[in-house]
Amino acid sequence: MKCNNTIEKKRIVFLDYLRIFAFVSVLIGHKFYNYILQFSNDLTVHATPRLIARTILPFLNGGG
């Protein structure tokens, strides 16, 4: 005898991508924040990578 009480699990794909982004930002924030901060302030590095590092730095502060 089959039970008809099964509930369909509907996943919201956008939330899956948001979870991935949150995981990656926390991981990078905890492991690489100081390195990226030093990289963004290093004047021997070309201006474009420093600008990119400065742009993403606020998103990584404290694990995002």
N, C-alpha and C positions, 0 to 999 in steps of 0.2 A: 504494500500500500504506500503510495507516494504522498509526501507531505507538501501541501501547497503554500506553506508559510515562508518560502524562500524570498528574501529581499534582494532585489537587484542592487548591486553596488555600482553607482555611477561615479566615475572619477572626473574631476574637473582638471583638465590638462594644464591650464594656466597655473593652478596651485602647485602642480608637480614641478613646473619650471621655476616657480617662485621659491619652492623649497630647495631646489638645486642651487639657485642663486644665493640663498641665505647660507647654505652649507659652505659654499665656496668662499663667500665673503668672510665668514667667521674663521674659516681655516686660514685664509691668506692674512686676515687681520691679526690673528694670534701668532702665526709663524713668521710672517714677512713684513710686518708693519715697520719695524725699526730699520730694516734693510731698505725698504722703499723710501722711508723718510730721509735716510742718509743719501740715497741715490738722487732724490729730488733736490737736495741742497749741494750736490757735488758739482762744482763749476768746471771740472775737467770733462764732464759728459756733455754731449751735444744738447742743444736747447729743446729739441723735439721730444726725446725720451724723458727729459726732466719735466716738460709740460704735461706729458701723459701721466707721469708719476704723481705730479701735483694735483692733477684732475681726479684721479681715482683715490687719492689719499683720504679725503673726508669719508668716503664710503667704507673704508677699511678701519677707521679709527675705533678702537675698542671692540673689534670683531664685527663691525657693520651693524 
